[in-house]
Amino acid sequence: MNPAASQRAVPTPAAAAFLQIRHIVKKFDEVFAVDDVSLDIAQGEIFALLGSSGCGKSTLLRMLAGFETPTSGQIVLGGQDIVGLAPYDRPINMMFQSYALFPHLNVWDNIAFGLRRDGMSKPDIAQRVDEMLEMVQLKAYAKRKPHQLSGGQQQRVALARSLAKRPRLLLLDEPLGALDAKLRQRTQLELVHIIQRVGVTCVMVTHDQEEAMTMATRIGVMSEGKILQIGRPDEIYETPNCRFVADFIGTVNLFKGRVSVDEPDHVVIDGPECRHYVSHGITGTQGMEVDIAVRPEKMALQAAAPLVTARASAAEDGCNQPTLPAMRVILWSVGTPSGSGGTAPTPWS
């Protein structure tokens, strides 16, 4: 996770709910693709819908764009319910994973396409396109066709075209999915910088945890049509609210345990050959069975002892996963006499 993601100022949705999604449901025959989703997104926020394939995140994005009609529920943008509006009547633009650039048009004409359709004057189009090319640093490539560009350059052209009409809401569908891993990492922060410079509110969908943790001010983790948890990247990572979220984000060691001490500021959980002191993330009573999530980087290897102590996050039904540190480490597989186990990294020496 990029530390900058957790340090960026996060707008307060309750105080400035620019986009309000209220009890949205989408059924295909008898299958709930999106099941009673509600959330608030503040103006200027970059919000990521994170989940595996088939969880409903893309269907929710398509309902925001107007490509799908909700079975029930409201979508309110800037105080207006937009559910009944056609896609072209919504102040929304969407950048697709494939970029959908016109192969027969050069970069300049690709960016200008939507402006021409809107009837903008030629001088205004020229000024706007030049602004977009300057913003994405592609002025020197204005006359090139898409096939003459790298994947990262094509992505910036698609972003410039999406922003040229100055939408109030920008939708990103797996925005970096078509790029290779090295280029994807470099492009993440470039994309965030451009979006923040423009000041547009953004909703993105991705299955890539690193992408969501790096780019988003907040994340909504989805599974089976529902949003399980919403929070800042550091909150999702450090204090997952259920087993699925704990196991989906990053790498985690999961154990069963039971609450042995319940104090106002902490609880003590006894697990297999382990005792865990937890200062957050759990409510319950003495004797309650819980799941324990321990990040590999929170584990310390030591000589065998009667009782191993670790600090952990815990939740009644589940927890969370992380991304391994970007450094050279040895990853140890740790076992206990009862058969439980986990992983713990140590620096390469």
N, C-alpha and C positions, 0 to 999 in steps of 0.2 A: 504494500500500500504506500502511495506517495504521501509523505507527511503534509505536503501542501494542501492535499484534499481536506484534511481535518482542520487545517488552520484557516481556510477561507471563510469569510463571513457568510453565515447561513441566514437567509431571510426567515422571518417568523411567519409560518403559514397562517396561524390563527389571527395574527394582526393584519395580514395583507394577503388574503386568499384570492389570488388572481384567477386561478383555475380551480374550480370545485367539481369534484366527481361525487355524485350522490347515489348510492345503492344501485350501481350499474350492473345489469345482468345481460348476458348474451347466451342464448341457447341455440344449438344446432340440433334439430329434432329434439331428443330428450337429453342431450349432453350439454352440461353447463361449461361453456368455454371460459366465461367470466362469471363469477358467482358472488353477487352482492358486494362489490368493491366501492369503497368510499375513501377519498383522500383530498387534501387541500395542498395546492402548490402555490408558492409565493411568486410574485413578479421578480424576474431576474434569476430565478433558481434553475439549476441544472439537476433534474430529478431522473434517476435511473430506475427502470423496472428490470429487475434481475431475476432470472430463473432459467430452468432447463427448457428444452424444446417441448412444446405442447402445454406449457403452464398457463397460457392465456395472455401473456404480455403483448404479443404482436396483435392479437385480436383487440385488446384494449387500445393500443396505439391506432389501429385502423378505425375504431369508433371515434377517437378524437379527431382523426382526419376527415371523417364522414364517408369512408369507404365501406363501413358496416353500420347498420342501424341497431341500437340497443333493443333488446327485448323489453327492458324496462329501466327506469332510472333517469337521472339528469346529468348533463354536462354543461356547466356554467362557466363561460369565459368572459372576464371583465364585466360581470353582472348580467350577461345575456345567455339564456339557454340556447345552445347551438344544435341540439339534437335534430331539429327539423330542418336545418340548413344544408344545402348541397355543398359538396367539397369546395367548389369554386366560389361560394359565397362566404366561406369561413376565412378569417384573417390568420390562416395557418398554412405553413409550407412543410413538406416532408422530404427528407433526403433518404433515398432508398439504399440498401446494402449494395446493390449492383450499380449505383450512381445514376443509371438511366440517362446517360448523356446521348445526344443525337450524334451518331457516327459521321453523318454527312456535313455537320456544321462544325466550324472551328470554335475555339474557346470563347471568343468574343460573342459570337452569335448564339452559342449555348446559353450564356448568361443573359443575353438580351431577349431570349425567346419569350419568356413570360411577360416581360414589360411591353413587348410589341402586341401581344394578345390583349393586354389591358388598355391598349390605345394610347400609351404614353408618347409624347412628342419625341422626334428624333434627337433634338439637342439634350433633352432630359435623359433619354436612354443612354446616349453617349457618356454623359456625366456620371450616371449611376453605374454603368458597366466599368468605367475607368476607376471609380471608387472601389468597386468590388475587386478588380484585378490588383489594385494597389494593396488592399487589405490582405489578400491571400498570397501576395508576392508572386504574381504570375503575369505581370505586364509584358515581359519579354516573350511570353508564350501565347499571346492573344490570337495569333493567326494559325496556330497549330490545331490539327484534328486530334480527337481523343486518343486514337491509336498511336499517336506520336508522343504521348505523355506516359510518365511512370504511374504506378498505382496511387502513390501519394499525391501526385499532381492532379490526377483525375478526381480524387476525393475532394481536393480543395476547389476544383471547378464546380463540382456538384454542390458544395457548401455555398460558394459564391452565388450560384444560381438560386439556391433556396433562400438566401438572405437578400437578394436583389430587390424583391418586392416588399421588403421591410415587414415581414409577418409579425404578428403579436406573439405567436407561439411557433416554435420550431420543433419538429418531430424528427428524431434520428432512429432509423431502423438498422440495428447492428452496424453502426457507422464505420467501424474499422475492420469488419469481418473479412473483407476482401484483400486485406494487406497481410504481408508476411510478418512474423513475430517481431523481428527487429524494427521494421518500419512502423509497426503498430505502436510499439512503446514510444518511439520518438514523436509520433503524430498525436498521441493522446493530449499532451499538454499544449501543443500548437492549436488543436481544435478548441480546447477550453479557453485559451487566450483570445481567440477570435470571437467566440460566443460571448465572453464577458466584455470584450471591447465593444461589441454591438449593443449589448445589454438586453438581448432577447431572452425570454423565458424558454426553457428547453426541456422536453421529455424525451429520453432515449430508452431503447430496449436493448438488452444484451444478455448473453449467457456467460460472458467472460467476467469473472469476478474481479480480476485486476483492473480491467477497463472501467467497471463501475466504481471501484474503490478509488481509482485515480481521478476520474473525471467528475463524479457527481458530488453535489453538496449534500444530497440525501439519497437514500436508496430504499426502494420497496422490494422486499424479497417475495416472489410469488411461487405458488405451487397449487396445482389442481384448481386453477381459476380464482384463488383467494390470495390476498396479500397477508402474509404471516407476520411481518414486522416492517416498520418504517423507522429509519433513523439515520444519523450521520454515519459515514463509513467507520469511524472509530467505535461508535456505539454498537453497530451491527457486529463488528469483530470482537469487541471486548465483552459485551453483555447481550448475547443472543437470548431470545425469549422462548425458544423451543428447540427440540432435538434436531428438527430438520434444518433450521437456520444454522445451528452450531455445526452440523455435519456438512452443510453445503458451502460455507464460506471458508476457504483455505484448508488447512490441515489441523486435525484435532484428535486428541485421545479421549475416548468416551468410556466411562466406567459407571457401574451401578453403585449406589451408596444409600445410606440412611442417616437422617438428621439425628445427631446425638445431643447437641447443645443448641438451644435457640435463644439468642440474646438480641436486644434491640439493634445493635450495630453490626452483628455478625452471626453466622451459624457455623457449627462444626459438623462435618459429615464424615462418617466412618465408611470406608470402602474396603476393597480387598487389599490387605496389608498396607493400607494408606489412611491417613487422616488429612482432611482438607478443611482449611479455614477460609470461609467465603464471606466477603464483606458487601456483596451486592448480587443482584440478579436472582434472588430466591425469596419467596415467602412461604412459610409453612410451619408445621408444628413438630415437636420432638417425636421421633419414630417414623416420620414420613419417608417413603422411598423416593429417591430422586436420581436423575442422571447427572453425572459430573463430567464437565468438559475441561480438559487441560491442554493448553497450547504446548507444542513441543518446546518452544523457546522459554516456557515457564518452568520446565523440568530441569533439575540439576542432578547430575550423576554423582553418586558417592558410594563409599564402601557399604557392604551389606549391613543392615541394622534391623532391629526388631520392628521398627515402625518408620516408614518413609513419609515425610511431610511435604506437601506441595500447596501452593496457592492456586485457586481455580475460580472459574465462573461456573454457575450451576443454574439449572432450571428444572421445574417439576416434570416437564414432558420432553425436554430436549435442550440443545445448545448450538454451538457455532464452530466454524473452521477458519484458518488463516492462510496466508501466503508465506512460504519459507523466506527467510532473509536473503537479500541479494548479495551473498558473500560465500566464500568457500567454507563448507562445513562438513563434518562427518555426522551422518544421521544414524544414531544407535537404535536398535530394536531392544526394548526393555521388557522383561518378563517378570512375573511374580509366581511364587509357589502355587497359588490357586489357579494359575492359567491365564490371568488377566495380563494385558501388556499394552505397550504404547511405543512412541518414538520420542527421542530427545537429541537435539543437535549439540555438538561441541565444535569449537573453532578448529580449522585445519592448522596443524603445526608441523 
